[in-house]
């Protein structure tokens, strides 16, 4: 069951059926090329689930669903292999059998070994096209398919190669009056390319062969673009006019060289300057962790990132996208959307609101992490489970693909969630990303990345600061790490030995040293553990800044992470009423926002409420702001007390949002 994705699914369906993502598009514009829909989000955000749902809805309509990444696969497939896989899947599922002669002929000829002499090479290619042994051709095609990564898993793909090769050969060849089997079907396209060109098709194929073998990277790129155009011409020619929808390619995990090459070749073919492109009738929907948006250089002017309204604006036609790309984020789940998910995983009705209240702050609505922790709650007992129990619980399952270091049933829920986010991130990058988790945003992460704390070589640091791990969460906001990922990585950071410079105090000390203003420096000092110095400065600022400005600073400081040792520590009173009150407000406010401290949140909110009047008396005005803040913490204390008491009462809808 896909939760919280109705608008995204509607946009995808409109794109498939009408050629436009807008629900208001009553008729399809045959002259307008539909954009490629790129579903973006971190690992575990539900991108694969959306493609699976589209796959289910498409039924027997012509479509293929592929994953550009295979577990344990050293290198991604080449563009030509990816296109061949798409063709194979179309054929295997009964769509367009015997219809891909342009592409397959082009691939066969470009992979031949031809003589260096152009005249001799021309005659060799001409002979191959004009005289071909069906058995030999069948063997070549079977080998072409059999060597592809098994995208679907299981033996069915291998069986399909033998089953469908004869029909493919039949579609590629024709028999002349002299009973000679020729490979002429499809090759003529290379002479005109649907652009009224008057070129020698065989000479063009020979030239492609030479570019592939002797043209270096630029030559291979030119061959790839030509074969992409041939593939699209095959699709355009084969599209069944009686079909409900045009053929659809659902390409998962396109954040690699082959996925990027596929999309760039598609763009160059569709939007080649000076070419009046005929619509190819292919709909492409792909997924990305966000890296594609940067690699394809999609700007916020085209589709704004971090805008929570962008999906709805596209759906209703208020944002008309006319470029080649339509990147749409898969947002996190709301509290109301988490409730049916809790039902799906088997949490009893009387405990659902309690579990959702706890997990809303912990996971920030991350779909994969929320679902996994809900399953952990079921195993631990939903009436007694707290976040720390859920995160630490060993979860049933299989070890990670290609990794036998962790046998089944031994990995914690927290580690499994990190796998969702980080996938196959190498060890050194994993360690360095953990170090960068101390940063509030990508700019601060860049400060850490530029320091000696990072062990990854400069040329390999791109993933550390990529959109896969840093993305805006509000309009115009800076790219930040997902709250759940940051929380889990900071727990790893806190486990490092205290001595190394990459330990907790060292990393936050670096950020404090490099801070551009006093408020930022105090933020990182407080995270580092320098409570006394921060409190002393806050007491001074209470008499220098307005009450509203002071509260805004404390609210910002309270959002900084705390080392687990500091989170559970009680401060010692000095005897100075104001200093003690400021210390209590600051530390309790931060603790009350910690989503793992469910058993103490009610108490900590109560401490802020109790100590706030002492601080308000010394402030420079804005007493009403202090009263409002105290009232908020009083309400939060009552709410979390209900959770602590395992109160099953139904809350107001607003209570399912963030409860910090």
N, C-alpha and C positions, 0 to 999 in steps of 0.2 A: 504494500500500500504506500503510495506517494503522498506525503502530507505537505501542505503549504506551497504546492507547485501548480495550482490551478491556472493562474495567469500565464505562467511560462508554458504550460502545456497548450493553452489556447493559442498563444502566439505561434508556437511551433506548428500546431494543426493548421492555423490560417496560412502560414508560410507554405506548408505542403499542399494544401488544397487550392488556395487562391493565388499563391505566388507573392503574397504580401503578409506581413506580420500583423496588420491592422484588422480588427474585427469589423471595422466600418467599410472595408473594401468590398463592395458588392460585386464587382466584376474584375477579373484579372486583366492587367495591362500586359498584353503579349509582347510589347516592345521593351518592357522594363525588366532588367535582369534582377531576380530576387537576391537579396544579400545572403551571405553565409551566416547562419545563426551560430554564435559561439557562446556556449553556456560556461560561465566562469565561476570559480569558487575554490576554496581550499579542499584538500583531500577530506572526504567524509561529508561533503556538503550535499550529496545526493545527485551529482551529475550523471553517474552511471545509472542510477535508478530512474531518472527522467528518460534517458535513452531506452532503457528496458521497457518503460511504459509506452513510449512511442512505438517501439518494436511490436509490442502486443497489440496496440490499436491499429497499426497498419495491416496486420493479418496477412492475407495473401496478396496484398498490393506489392508492386515491385519495389523492393528495398533491400539493403544490406546493412548489417550492424557489425562493425569491426572495432577492435581495440588496437591502437597503434603501438601499444607497449605490451610485451609478453613477459610474464615472470621468468626470470632466469635467462632471458635473451640478452646476449652481450651487446649487440648493436641493433638499432631500429631497422626495419626493412627499408630498402631503397624506394624511391618514388615509383619506379617501374614495377617493382615487386608489389607495392601497395595497390597500384592500379590493376595489376594482374589478379591480386586477391579479390578486389572488388568485382571484377569480371567473373571470376570463378564462383563467388558467392551468388551473383545474379543467376548464373547458369545452374548452380546447384539447387537453388530454390525455385527453378522453373521459369525464370524471367529472361526474356530476350535470348533464348538459346539460338546459336548459330548466327549471332548478329554483331559480333565484335571483330569483323575482318580487318578493318583499318588499323586498329591498334595491334592486333596479334601479328599481322603481316609485317608491320613496322618493327615490332620487337624481334621477330625472327630474323629479318634481314639485317638489322643493326647489330645483332649479336654474331653474325657469321664472320668467318675469317676470310677476308678478301685480299687479293693481290695489291701490292703498293702501286702498281701501274693502273692508272684510271681506266684505260681502255680495256685491259684484261679484267679489272674488277667489274666494269660495266657488263661484260659478257658473262662473267660468273653469276652476277645477280640476275641477269636476264634468263640465263639457263635454269637457275633455281626456281624462278617464278614460272617459267614456262614448262618445266618438267620436274615433277615432284612425286616421289614415292609416298603414297598414303600411309604406309606402315611406318616409314621413317618420320614423316610429319607427325603422325600420332604419337610416336615415341618422344619426339621433341616437346610436344605440347604437354604430354603426361609428365615429363620430367620438370617442365616449367611450373606446373601446378604442384607437383609432389614436393618440390623443394621449398615451397612457401611455408612460412610459419603456420602452424595449425591454429587458425584464428578461432575455430569453433570448438576445438577439443574433441577427443574421441576418435574412433576409427571411421566415422561416417564420411569425413572429408576425403580420406584415402580411397574409400569405396567409390565416391562420386567421381574421382578422376577417371577411373576405368570405365565408369558407367556413361559419362558424358563426352569423353574424348571423341568417339566416332561421329557424334552429331556436330561437334565443333569442326572436325576435319571436313565434314560434308559442307559446312557453311563457308569454309575458307577456300575450298577448291571447286573447280568445275572441270568437266570432261569434254574435250573437244571432239570434233567429228572423227578424228583418227583414234579415239579412245585414249588419248594422252591426258593424264591428270595434270592440271596446271594450278598454280597458286596466284592467279591473276585477280581473283575477287578481292576487292579492297585496296589494291595497290595504286589504282588510278587516282585515288584521293590525293596522294602526295604530289601529283602534278597540278591540281587545281585548288585543293584545300578549301573548297567551298567559297573561293574568292575570285573565281573566273581567271585564275592564273593559267598561263599557257606554257607550263614547264614539262620537261621530260620526267615522268614519274620515277623511272628506274634510276636516272641520274640523281634525282633528289634522294632516293633511298641510299644510293652509294655514298653520297655526301654525308648523310646522317651516320652511316657506318664509320666513315673516316673520322667524323667529329667525336663519335663515342670512343674510338680506340686511340686517337692521336690528338684530340683537341683539348686535353686537360680538363680542368673543372669547368671552364667556360663552354667547352664543346659538349660535355655531358649535360650541362644545364640547358643548352640549346636543344639537344636531343630530347630531354625530358619535357620541355615545353611543347615540342612538336608531337610527342606521343600523347601528352595530355590533350592537345587539340584533336588528335585522332580518336582518342577515347570519347571525348565529348561529341564528336561527329557521329561516332557509332551510337551513342546514347540518343542523340537527336534523331537519327535515322530509324532507330529501333523503337522509339517511344510509341506505345500503343495508344492510338487516339481514342479507343474505347475505354481506356483505363480511367478509374476515378481520380487518380493522382499521378503526377510525374514520378519517375524513379527517385528514390531517396537514398542518400548515403548517411548513415549515422556513425560518425567516427569518434570514438572515445579516446581520451588521453592523447591529444594531438601535440603535446608539448615536447616534441623531439624533432630531429632533423627531417624525418620523412613526413611527419604531419605538417611542419612548416613549409617544406618543399611542395607538398601537395597543394596547400592553400595559395602559395605564391604563384605556382604554375597556373592554377585555376584563375587567379586574378589577372595575370598577364595575358592569358588566352581570352578571357571575357572582355577585358578592357584595353586591348591592344590599340595604341593610338592610330588613328586613320582607318580603322577597320569597322565597318558596319556589322557588328556581331549579330548573328542569328541566334535567338534563344536556344540553349541546349537542352532545356527541359530536365535539368538535374537539380534537385534540392539537396543541399549539404547542411547538416547540423552536426556540430562538433563540440567537444568539451575541452576545457583548458583550466589549469590551476591559476591562470592569470598571466602567465608568461607570454602567451600569444599576443595579448593586447599590446605589450611592449615591443615584441619582435616585429609585429606587423605595423607598428607605429600608428596605432589608432589613438586619436586625440580625444580629449574631453569635449572638444567642440563638436565632434561627430556624435558620440554617445557618452554622456557624462558618467564617470565612475563615482561611486560613493553616494549617489542620489537614490534614496529609497523609493522614489516615485517613478524612476525611469521605466520600470517594467510596465506599470499601469499606463504611463504616458504613451509608450509604444503600442500597447494593446488597444487603446482608445483612439489612436491616430493623432494625438497631440504632439508626438515627436515622430516626424516622418524621416526615416533613415534612407538616404538615396545612394550611399556609398556601397562598396563591396562587402562590408562587414557589419554585423549587428551583434556586438558583445553585450550580453545581459547577465548580471550577477544573480546567483542563487542565494537569496538572503537567508539569514538564520530564522528559525521557527519562533513564532510568538508563543506566549504561554497558552493561549487557547488552542493553538495547533499542536502543542505538546500533549494536551489531554487525550485526544484520540490515539496518539502514539503510545501513551501509557496503557491505554486499553488494549491495543494490539499486542503489546509484549506481555500482557497478563497481570498487570498490577490491579488488585481489587479496587472497586469503585471507591470504597471508604478511605483509601490511602492515596488516591491519585493526586488530589490537590496538594497534599503535603509533599509528595515527591516532586511535583512540578514546581512548587515554591522553592524547594532547595536547589533543583537543577537549573532553574531559569538563570540564576546568578552564576552558578558554577560553569555551565557550558555556553552561556550567552545564546542558547538556542541552536548550537551546532548540531545538525541532524544526526550524524553518525555517532558523535560522542554522547548525545542525549539518549539515543536508542540503546547504546551499549551499557551506559550507566543505569538505565532503567532495568535492563536485564540483570545487571549486577544487584540491583535493589530487590528484584524478585528472588534471587538466590540467597541474599543475605537476610531477607525478611522485610518486606516493605513497611511493616509497622515499627521496625527498630533501626532500619538502615540510615546511616548518616553519610555525607559525602566522602569522608575519609575511609569508611568501610567499603563504599562502592569502588573508589579509586584503587584500593589495595587488593581487592578481591581477585584471586586467580580465576580466570574465565575459561570455561570449556572451549575447546576448539583445536585447530590444527596449527602446527608451526608455520612460520612465514615461508612462502614459496622460495625454494632454493636456499633455505637456511635451516639446518638441522641442529643448531646450537640450543634452541629452545624447544624441548619436546612438548607435546600437547598438555594442556591443563596446568601449565606452570606460569603463564604470563599474566601479569596483572591487567586490570581494565585500563589503568593509566598508560601502560606501555602499548597496549593495543590501539588506544586512541592516538598516541604519538605516531604509530605506524600509519594511521590514516592520513595524518598531516604530512609526514616526512617520507613515506614510501621507501624508496631505495637510496636515500641520501647517504653518500659515503661517510665513513666514520669521522674523518677530520672535519668535513663540512658540518656534520651533526654536532660535533663538539663546539665548533666555532659559532654555529647558530644558537646554541645554548648560551654561549657568552653574550651574543648580541641581544638575547631576550631581555637583558637588563634595560635596554633602550626603550623609551616610550614611543618612538616613531623611527622611520627609516633614516631621518637626518642624524639622529643620535646613534643609530646602528652604524652609520657611515663613519662616525668618530671612532667607534670601537674597531671597525674593520680596518681603519687606517693606522691602528696601533700595533705594537709588537705582540699584543695578546693573541692575535690571529695566526694560526699555524698554516692555514691554506695559502698556497702560492697566489700571488696577485692575479695571474692570468686565469685562475680557477675560482675566483671569489664571486663570480656573477650570481650564483644561486643564493648567496647570503643576503643580498639586497634585492632580490627579484620580487615581482608581483605575486609569485607563488606564496610568499610568506608575509608580504607587506602590501596592504591595500587600504584605501580610504574606507571609513565606516560611516561617514557623513558627508554631505555636499561640501566641496571645497576643503575637506579635511586632509591632513597629512596621511600618507600611508602608514598604517600601524599593523602590528601583529595581531592575529585573532586572539581574543582574550583567553580562550581555553588553551590554545597552543602556548601562549606566553606563560600562563599559570603552570602548566606541566613542565615547561623547560626551566622555569625559575626554580621549581622543586628539584630538578636535576642539578642546577647551578648551586643550590644550597647544600647539596650532598658532597660537593668537592671539598678536599682537605683545605683547611684555613690558610695554610702557608703560601701556596702558589699565587702569583699575581692574577691568575684567571679565576680565583675564588671570589665569593660574593663581595667581600669588602674591597677587594682590588678593583673589580669591574665598576662598582658604583663609585668608588673613589676616583677612578679615571673620569667618569661622567661629571662628577662634582668639580673636578679640576678644570675640565674643558667647558663648563657651563658658561653661557654668555651673559647671564644676569643673576642677580641674587636669589630670586625666587626659584629658578631652576637649580641653582647650586644647593639651596636648602632642601629641595625635593630629593636629590641624590644623596645628600648627607643623611637625611632621615632614613632613606632606604638602606644606606650603609650601616646604620645603627648608632649614629652620633646624635642621640636624642637630646642630651643635655645642651649641646651647642645650638641646636635648632630651637629648643624651648626658650633659651636665653634670648635669642634674637626675636622670637615671637612676642615675648613680654615687652621688649623695647618697641617693636613695631605696633603694638596695641595702642601706644600713646602717640604714634606718628601717623598712622594711616586711619582712614575712616573705618567705622565698624564693618561696613559692607565689604570694603577692600580686604580687611583682615580676615573676615569669614571666607571670602573667595580663596585666599591663600591657604587657609587651613583646610578647606575642602579639597584643594589641589594636592596638598601634602598628604592628606588622608587616603588619596588614591594610589600612593606609591606602595610597592610591595614590601612585605616584612619578611625577614629571615624567620623560618619556623621557630627558632629558639626565642626570638624577640616577640613573636606573635603570642606565645604562651606565657611570657614573663610578666610579672607584676612590678610596677615602678615603685620606688621607695620615696616616700614623702620627705620633703626638705624642711617643712615647718613654715615655709613662706606660702601664705594662702594663694596668692595669684600664681606663683610659679607652679604650685601643685595642681591648681585648677587647669592651667594651660596644658600641663603635662597630661593630666587625666583626659581632657577633651581631645587632645591630639592623638594620643595612643588608642583611646577607646573608639574614637571616630574611625581610625584606620582599621581596628579590629572588627568593628561592626560591619565593615564592608567586605570582610574576608569570607568568601562563600564556603570555605571548608570549616569554619568555626561555628557550626549551627548550634552547638550546645552552649555557646557563650554570647551569641549575637544579641539576645534579648537583654542580658546583663550589661553588655557594653553600650548598647543604645541608651540604656537607663543611666549609665555613668555620664554620658554626654549631656543628657537632660538635666541631671542633678547638678553638674558642675558649671553649666552654662551661665546661670545667674551671676556667679562670682566674676566670671570674665566680663559679662555685659556691664557690670557696674564700673569697670575700669576703662571701657571702650570710649572712643571719641564719637559718640552719637550712634544713630541707626539702631536704637534699642529694639525697634520692631523686627528687624532682621534676626536679632538674637532670639527673640521670642518665637519667631516662625521656625527657626532651625531647631530649637528645643522641642517645640510641639511635634515637629516631624520625627525626631528621634524617640519621643514618647510613644507616638503611634507605631513606629517600627518595633519598639520594645514589646508592645502588646501583640503585634503580629507574629513576631518570632517566638514569643512565649507560647502562642497557640501551636506553632510547629513543634516546639520542644516538648509540649505536652501531648503531641500527636493528635491534635484536635481535628476530627474529620469534617468539621462544618464547612459548607460550601462558601468560598470567599466571593467578594464582589469581582466582576470581570477585570477591573483595574488592578486588582491584587495579583493577577497573573503576569504582570509586567515585572520589571526589575524592582526588587524590594530593598535596594541599598539606601 
